[in-house]
């Protein structure tokens, strides 16, 4: 699902509940503000837990060495280039029990 489809679904679900939402543009602003808040919280606290939904955690990967094989034009053998990949920050998400249960119930209904 692409962002455009997600926003359309968000607007439709919002309207089904009887609440007013002007457009997909307004929906995008709301969702973007949620993501901004989540990222700021992760940078401050390293972990954000939504009871029943799951846990977002900011982690840092270790730097690592890799070997990149490549061929030069006209040569038949590979040249190996050793390179260091620096550490970086990643976000891990672990789904909570309530979310897993909800997804499984919705899947069974289909």
Buried (B, 14 or more C-beta within 10 A) or exposed (E): EEEEEBBBEBBEEBEEEEEEBEEBEBBBEEBEEEEEEBBEBBEEEEEBEEEEBBBBBBEEEEEEEEEEEEEEEEEEEEEEEEEEEEEEEEEEEEBBEEBEEBEEEEEEEE
